[in-house]
Amino acid sequence: MTLTTAAPKVELEHLSDRAPMLRELRRRIHQHPELGYEEEATSSMVASLLQEWGWEVTREVGGTGVVAVMQAGTGLRRIGLRADMDALPIQETSGLPWASQNAGVMHACGHDGHTAMLLGAAWHLARTRAFDGTVTLIFQPAEELGAHGGAQRMLADGLFKRFPCDTVFAAHNHPGAPAGHFLIRRGPFMAASDQVSIRIIGQGGHAARPHLTVDTTLVAASLVVALQSVVARNVNPLDSAVLTVGALQSGKAANVIPGHAALELSVRSFDPKVRELLRQRIHELTTSHVQGYGARAEVQFLDGTPMVVNDNRAAALAERVAVALVGRDRVDGQAPLQMGGEDFAHMLMACPGALVRIGNGCDQGQPMLHDPRYDFNDAILCTGAAFWARLAQTYLADGMGADAN
C-alpha cells in the first residue's frame, strides 16, 4: 500500500486498541531499567519486536543502540524517528506495582515511555505500510550521560551515513503540561548543558584544632554561596542561564577536618557568549575565592550537550501534524525555552529536524523528571505513537510543506 497526499493518515483511534500492549511494554521496561551503554535487555527486546514486525534491524549501533529501517512505495524521502532507552542511577520510591526491580536504577525521565511510543508507531507502520518512502527508527542508548552520550557515539558509528535521513525528530515527555498536549518551538528550544568539577585542597586535621587546618568544608560551603553570584551578577538579566551545585562532598567524620572537598556543577545556557562567560567567571571566582581561605582549587570543565536548535520548517511540520492529530487547543507552537539539556542536539547538528515535548500531566504534586517518585503517564502512549506514525506519513507524502521561515 502506498500513501498519497490525499490518502487518510493515522488518527488516535487507529491506535487505541494498542493501549494495553503499549502499557505492558512500557511497564516491563520500567521494571527492568538499565543505565547508559548497559541497555542489553532493553535493546534485545526492542530488536526482537521490530524484527517480528518486519523491520530491517541493526543492533549495536553506537554500543547498545538499535536502528530499524522500513521502505514502502517508491518515494525517495527518508525520515528518522528517535527514542532514548537508558535509565538513571536513582533509587525508585514510587511504590508502584511496576516499580524498578533493579536497585539504585530507575526510569526517572520517561525513556521507558519514549521507547514504548516509538514501538507503537513501528507496529502501526509495519502493519499498514501506509507510507511512501523510508522510515528509520533510532533507539538510542545513554542519553543521560551528557558529554559521553549515545547520540555522539551513534554518529561516530556512522548513523546517518549507514542509515541516511533527510530529517530526524525526537520527543520528550513534559510533566507540568496537560497530558497529551504538545509543546513545540522553532529555533533554540533546550539549553546547552555543561558540567564543572571543582576539587578543593586544604589542610586536614583534628576538629578540636581548627586553627592548625585549612578547613575545606568551610571553603566549599562558602564557595557554593559565592557561585550563585555568577548568574545573578554577571549574566545579562535578559539572557537565560542556570548554575546548580548538584554535589558537595567533604569529610566522613564529625571530629575530623577534611583536607579535600569536591563540588560538581551543572551549567546551562542558550548563548555561546554566555556559555563562555560562565566558564570564565566560574574559574576566576573559584580560584580567587578558595585562595582567600588559604586553600587551592583544581577546576575541570566538561563540555556537555549543545543547544537543541529546531529547524524552522521541521518544527512547523511537527506543529501541523500535532494540530491535525489532537486539535489546535492542545498544541503550543511557541513553547517557552527549556533549561534542560538533551543530547539529541548532536543529531540535529548532523541532520535538520526537531524535538517536541508531550505533556505528561499537570496534577498538583505530580513528581517532576529525575524525581525518585516519577512515573511516565501511560495515557499518552497512544498519542505519542499516533503522532510518530502520522508525522512519518505526512513528511514522506508532502515533505516539509510550505516554507516556515
Sequence and secondary structure as in RCSB ss.txt:
>XXXX:A:sequence
MTLTTAAPKVELEHLSDRAPMLRELRRRIHQHPELGYEEEATSSMVASLLQEWGWEVTREVGGTGVVAVMQAGTG
LRRIGLRADMDALPIQETSGLPWASQNAGVMHACGHDGHTAMLLGAAWHLARTRAFDGTVTLIFQPAEELGAHGG
AQRMLADGLFKRFPCDTVFAAHNHPGAPAGHFLIRRGPFMAASDQVSIRIIGQGGHAARPHLTVDTTLVAASLVV
ALQSVVARNVNPLDSAVLTVGALQSGKAANVIPGHAALELSVRSFDPKVRELLRQRIHELTTSHVQGYGARAEVQ
FLDGTPMVVNDNRAAALAERVAVALVGRDRVDGQAPLQMGGEDFAHMLMACPGALVRIGNGCDQGQPMLHDPRYD
FNDAILCTGAAFWARLAQTYLADGMGADAN
>XXXX:A:secstr
    TTS    GGGTGGGHHHHHHHHHHHHHS   TT  HHHHHHHHHHHHHTT EEEEEETTTEEEEEEEESS 
  EEEEEEE   BS       TT  SSTT B  SSHHHHHHHHHHHHHHHHHH   SEEEEEEEES GGGGGG H
HHHHHHTTHHHHS  SEEEEEEEEETS TT EE  SEEEE EEEEEEEEEE B EETT GGGSB HHHHHHHHHH
HHHHHHHHHS TTS EEEEEEEEE  S TTEE SEEEEEEEEEESSHHHHHHHHHHHHHHHHHHHHTTT EEEEE
EEEEE  EEE HHHHHHHHHHHHHHH GGGEETT   B    THHHHHHHS EEEEEEEEE  TT   TT TT  
  GGGHHHHHHHHHHHHHHHHHHTT S   
